[in-house]
Amino acid sequence: MIINLFLILIGITVLFFLFLILRNFSKKICAVCLSVSLTWTILLILYFTGYFTDKILIAILMGGTSVGLFYMFNERLSVFKLPFILSLISLIYFILEKIELNVIYLLALLWIFFGFVYLFKSNKKFKFFANKLIECCKNW
């Protein structure tokens, strides 16, 4: 089965308009996010069953979803933005390839470090740094 970029983009477009119509019933649906996510989910299933071979395209679509999740949770992430996005990127790599043990160690250290910053963010020494982490994606 040959599935090329053109067909995938057509599929995303059709799903977008379908989900746009469904927004009449639920305003909490993001038509773009759902269209892209459903597309890479289907492609991933086809990949694992041997009917689709373009991991790069799947990775691009999954990366779009990870950035969408990042921005969806941006306000709630506080100081944890970097470990969150790196965890999503690593998860995508793990799904498509294999996870490396040193990546798990790095992610664990980052979550622990940022956890300490979060716990001590009211401390004068950490406050400036914590505020910089929280505001990393603002006013640029």
Backbone bond lengths (Angstrom), bond angles and torsions (degrees), N, CA, C in turn:
res aa  C-N    CA-C-N  psi(-1)  N-CA   C-N-CA  omega(-1)  CA-C   N-CA-C  phi
1 M - - - 1.454 - - 1.535 108.52 -
2 I 1.308 116.16 123.68 1.458 120.98 -179.60 1.527 108.74 -102.25
3 I 1.321 114.08 117.91 1.461 120.00 176.84 1.522 105.51 -120.69
4 N 1.310 117.20 117.89 1.451 119.14 -179.27 1.526 111.07 -107.42
5 L 1.303 114.85 174.82 1.469 121.36 -176.96 1.523 111.73 -56.66
6 F 1.327 116.94 -41.59 1.461 120.47 -178.87 1.528 111.00 -58.05
7 L 1.321 117.48 -47.06 1.467 121.30 -179.83 1.531 111.52 -64.14
8 I 1.313 115.73 -37.81 1.466 119.81 179.38 1.525 110.49 -66.99
9 L 1.317 116.76 -42.59 1.467 119.71 178.30 1.522 111.33 -65.28
10 I 1.328 116.96 -37.57 1.473 120.65 174.85 1.528 109.19 -62.32
11 G 1.334 116.43 -44.43 1.461 120.72 179.42 1.521 112.19 -60.41
12 I 1.325 116.96 -44.35 1.467 120.89 177.78 1.523 110.29 -61.99
13 T 1.326 116.51 -40.63 1.469 121.12 179.15 1.519 111.43 -62.66
14 V 1.327 116.43 -46.41 1.473 120.67 178.97 1.522 109.97 -61.96
15 L 1.326 117.00 -46.46 1.466 120.22 178.48 1.529 111.31 -61.42
16 F 1.327 116.73 -38.63 1.463 120.72 178.94 1.524 110.78 -57.21
17 F 1.322 116.84 -49.94 1.460 119.80 -178.64 1.530 111.73 -68.32
18 L 1.310 116.63 -33.49 1.463 120.48 175.65 1.534 110.43 -63.96
19 F 1.326 116.46 -47.47 1.473 120.20 179.70 1.526 111.59 -70.07
20 L 1.324 116.62 -27.69 1.462 119.93 175.54 1.526 110.21 -64.22
21 I 1.323 115.97 -39.63 1.465 120.58 176.16 1.526 110.07 -65.74
22 L 1.343 116.75 -39.57 1.465 120.72 179.65 1.532 112.77 -67.54
23 R 1.319 116.05 -19.18 1.478 119.54 177.27 1.529 111.60 -61.74
24 N 1.307 116.98 -20.67 1.461 119.78 176.26 1.525 111.06 -61.59
25 F 1.330 116.48 -26.72 1.457 121.28 -178.36 1.525 112.36 -95.70
26 S 1.324 117.27 -26.89 1.460 120.95 -180.00 1.520 109.07 -146.83
27 K 1.304 116.29 113.37 1.471 120.89 -179.01 1.526 112.54 -74.10
28 K 1.323 117.48 -8.08 1.455 120.33 -177.41 1.528 112.61 -85.51
29 I 1.311 116.96 4.52 1.467 121.23 179.14 1.524 109.04 -90.25
30 C 1.321 116.41 128.18 1.467 121.24 170.50 1.522 105.77 -97.68
31 A 1.307 116.50 110.61 1.464 121.49 -174.63 1.529 112.14 -60.76
32 V 1.321 117.43 -40.17 1.469 120.57 179.94 1.524 110.10 -67.04
33 C 1.324 116.46 -49.47 1.470 120.81 -178.05 1.520 111.39 -59.74
34 L 1.298 116.13 -46.71 1.460 120.59 -177.94 1.529 111.10 -66.79
35 S 1.322 117.55 -39.19 1.469 121.20 179.34 1.527 111.35 -63.25
36 V 1.319 115.97 -47.05 1.469 120.20 -179.43 1.525 110.53 -67.53
37 S 1.332 116.97 -43.94 1.466 120.66 -178.71 1.526 112.01 -63.90
38 L 1.307 116.80 -43.35 1.463 120.36 178.47 1.527 110.60 -64.84
39 T 1.319 116.25 -37.97 1.464 120.41 179.92 1.522 111.13 -63.62
40 W 1.359 117.47 -49.58 1.461 116.85 -178.51 1.526 111.78 -70.07
41 T 1.324 117.67 -27.27 1.464 120.02 176.32 1.533 109.94 -65.28
42 I 1.323 116.13 -45.27 1.472 120.63 177.77 1.527 110.13 -63.94
43 L 1.329 117.02 -44.56 1.465 120.58 179.75 1.527 111.26 -63.63
44 L 1.322 116.78 -36.47 1.465 120.60 178.41 1.532 110.99 -64.94
45 I 1.313 116.26 -42.02 1.468 120.46 176.14 1.528 109.52 -62.33
46 L 1.332 116.51 -44.59 1.474 120.29 177.68 1.531 111.35 -63.14
47 Y 1.328 116.65 -36.11 1.470 121.31 178.40 1.532 110.49 -63.96
48 F 1.326 116.42 -47.56 1.468 119.91 -178.13 1.522 113.00 -70.71
49 T 1.322 116.99 -20.73 1.466 120.01 176.37 1.532 111.98 -94.91
50 G 1.333 117.19 -0.08 1.454 121.30 175.05 1.516 115.92 89.12
51 Y 1.326 118.31 7.83 1.462 121.08 -178.00 1.531 113.76 -95.71
52 F 1.306 117.32 -6.04 1.465 121.48 179.36 1.516 107.08 -144.02
53 T 1.328 116.82 136.60 1.462 119.26 -173.01 1.527 115.16 -121.03
54 D 1.313 118.25 -2.75 1.468 120.72 -174.10 1.539 111.19 -88.38
55 K 1.347 114.83 86.21 1.471 119.79 179.30 1.525 111.94 -66.65
56 I 1.316 116.59 -28.52 1.463 119.46 -178.89 1.524 110.32 -63.80
57 L 1.307 117.02 -44.66 1.460 120.49 179.31 1.529 111.05 -64.49
58 I 1.329 116.62 -41.68 1.465 119.95 177.11 1.524 109.79 -60.93
59 A 1.326 116.30 -44.22 1.471 120.62 -179.22 1.531 111.29 -62.97
60 I 1.324 117.33 -39.83 1.466 120.73 178.61 1.524 110.31 -62.36
61 L 1.323 116.17 -45.98 1.466 120.09 179.92 1.536 111.07 -66.28
62 M 1.332 116.86 -40.69 1.463 120.09 177.17 1.530 110.83 -64.63
63 G 1.318 116.66 -37.64 1.465 120.89 177.12 1.514 111.20 -62.72
64 G 1.324 116.47 -39.16 1.470 120.01 175.94 1.517 111.33 -60.68
65 T 1.327 115.79 -41.06 1.463 119.83 178.23 1.519 110.81 -65.75
66 S 1.337 116.94 -39.77 1.470 118.86 -179.73 1.530 111.41 -64.63
67 V 1.316 117.06 -38.91 1.468 119.90 176.80 1.528 109.99 -67.53
68 G 1.326 116.55 -38.90 1.460 120.19 176.06 1.520 111.83 -60.80
69 L 1.328 116.80 -42.89 1.471 120.64 176.76 1.519 111.07 -63.74
70 F 1.335 115.82 -40.14 1.464 120.33 178.15 1.532 110.50 -57.76
71 Y 1.314 116.65 -48.91 1.458 119.92 -178.85 1.520 112.42 -71.65
72 M 1.335 117.08 -29.94 1.455 120.14 177.35 1.533 110.93 -65.53
73 F 1.326 116.49 -37.72 1.463 121.19 -178.36 1.524 113.04 -101.29
74 N 1.316 118.41 7.57 1.461 123.28 -173.82 1.530 113.44 -49.88
75 E 1.306 117.17 -49.30 1.466 120.42 -177.28 1.526 111.93 -66.95
76 R 1.308 117.14 -34.19 1.467 120.90 -177.40 1.523 113.04 -83.84
77 L 1.317 117.85 -12.15 1.463 120.42 -175.26 1.525 113.32 -75.47
78 S 1.304 117.29 -22.19 1.458 121.80 -179.87 1.530 109.20 55.09
79 V 1.330 117.69 -122.70 1.463 121.24 -177.29 1.524 112.86 -83.11
80 F 1.323 118.23 -4.68 1.456 122.14 -170.35 1.529 114.47 -90.71
81 K 1.318 118.61 19.23 1.466 121.39 -175.50 1.527 112.79 -62.29
82 L 1.318 116.82 -48.54 1.466 119.91 -178.63 1.532 112.28 -63.73
83 P 1.338 119.30 -50.80 1.469 116.87 178.73 1.534 113.22 -62.37
84 F 1.330 116.95 -32.50 1.461 120.38 179.79 1.524 111.10 -64.79
85 I 1.328 117.69 -52.06 1.465 120.57 -177.63 1.526 111.09 -66.54
86 L 1.335 117.36 -37.50 1.462 119.74 177.84 1.531 111.37 -68.18
87 S 1.305 117.20 -32.87 1.469 120.75 175.86 1.520 110.60 -67.15
88 L 1.336 117.05 -40.82 1.468 120.01 177.38 1.525 111.21 -64.20
89 I 1.320 116.64 -43.79 1.467 120.70 178.34 1.528 110.25 -61.12
90 S 1.327 116.15 -43.90 1.468 120.62 179.39 1.518 111.43 -64.71
91 L 1.317 117.11 -38.50 1.461 121.14 178.26 1.530 110.57 -62.07
92 I 1.319 116.16 -42.98 1.464 120.11 177.43 1.525 110.24 -61.08
93 Y 1.315 116.36 -45.63 1.471 119.96 179.30 1.520 110.50 -62.21
94 F 1.332 116.30 -41.67 1.458 120.98 179.19 1.529 111.42 -61.90
95 I 1.322 116.94 -40.75 1.465 120.55 179.62 1.529 110.67 -65.24
96 L 1.326 117.00 -39.90 1.466 120.79 -175.30 1.530 113.91 -90.02
97 E 1.287 117.30 -23.33 1.464 120.82 -178.32 1.525 108.74 -131.68
98 K 1.308 115.56 -115.05 1.462 121.15 175.81 1.521 108.07 -148.86
99 I 1.296 115.30 150.51 1.454 119.72 -179.32 1.522 108.82 -84.86
100 E 1.300 115.46 144.39 1.455 120.73 177.01 1.521 107.96 -100.27
101 L 1.308 116.12 141.11 1.458 121.03 -177.50 1.529 111.88 -60.00
102 N 1.330 117.28 -37.93 1.461 119.36 179.98 1.533 111.71 -65.45
103 V 1.327 117.94 -27.08 1.466 121.56 176.09 1.531 109.49 -68.64
104 I 1.317 116.34 -41.87 1.468 120.02 178.13 1.525 109.81 -62.07
105 Y 1.324 116.79 -43.35 1.475 120.26 178.25 1.528 111.36 -61.24
106 L 1.328 115.93 -45.32 1.470 119.63 179.68 1.522 111.10 -61.35
107 L 1.329 116.87 -46.40 1.467 120.01 179.55 1.522 111.36 -62.07
108 A 1.319 116.99 -41.97 1.466 120.31 178.64 1.527 110.60 -62.03
109 L 1.324 116.98 -44.24 1.467 120.27 178.36 1.529 112.02 -63.16
110 L 1.331 116.30 -41.32 1.461 119.63 178.32 1.531 111.33 -63.10
111 W 1.335 117.28 -45.96 1.464 120.27 179.34 1.527 110.45 -61.70
112 I 1.328 117.10 -41.66 1.470 120.48 179.04 1.528 110.31 -65.26
113 F 1.330 117.17 -47.21 1.467 120.95 -179.88 1.523 111.25 -59.49
114 F 1.328 116.25 -49.10 1.454 119.76 -179.41 1.529 111.30 -68.18
115 G 1.324 116.63 -28.41 1.467 120.60 174.31 1.521 111.13 -64.19
116 F 1.339 116.50 -42.28 1.463 119.75 176.73 1.523 111.58 -64.49
117 V 1.318 115.85 -41.25 1.469 119.26 177.53 1.523 109.44 -60.42
118 Y 1.316 116.61 -42.91 1.466 120.91 179.42 1.526 111.19 -63.42
119 L 1.330 116.78 -44.09 1.466 120.77 -178.57 1.526 112.25 -64.39
120 F 1.327 115.65 -35.04 1.463 119.76 -176.12 1.527 112.80 -107.33
121 K 1.337 117.44 22.64 1.464 120.39 -175.30 1.526 112.94 -65.71
122 S 1.323 118.43 -18.57 1.464 119.89 177.50 1.533 111.42 -86.80
123 N 1.322 117.74 -11.88 1.456 122.55 175.85 1.527 108.57 -68.24
124 K 1.333 116.96 138.23 1.469 121.26 -176.49 1.527 112.63 -56.66
125 K 1.333 117.37 -37.35 1.468 120.69 -177.95 1.535 111.30 -69.95
126 F 1.299 117.41 -34.24 1.459 121.74 -176.46 1.523 113.36 -95.39
127 K 1.324 117.42 -18.01 1.468 121.09 -172.80 1.530 111.96 -58.89
128 F 1.325 116.56 -47.88 1.462 120.59 -179.08 1.529 110.27 -60.58
129 F 1.333 116.10 -46.56 1.467 120.86 -179.14 1.525 111.15 -65.25
130 A 1.314 116.95 -43.42 1.470 121.22 179.12 1.523 110.53 -61.93
131 N 1.323 117.17 -42.71 1.466 120.32 178.20 1.525 111.27 -63.11
132 K 1.316 117.43 -38.10 1.476 121.30 177.52 1.535 109.79 -63.67
133 L 1.318 116.96 -40.18 1.464 120.15 178.73 1.511 111.70 -66.34
134 I 1.329 116.30 -41.80 1.465 121.11 -179.12 1.531 110.29 -66.58
135 E 1.317 117.03 -38.07 1.456 121.28 -175.48 1.529 113.34 -94.28
136 C 1.327 117.54 14.57 1.464 120.27 -174.19 1.531 113.06 -60.65
137 C 1.305 117.58 -27.42 1.468 120.78 -176.25 1.519 112.48 -108.44
138 K 1.311 117.37 15.63 1.457 120.62 -179.99 1.533 110.01 -109.86
139 N 1.290 115.92 152.40 1.457 123.44 172.94 1.535 114.34 53.05
140 W 1.291 115.34 46.45 1.451 117.79 175.72 1.478 108.19 -115.07
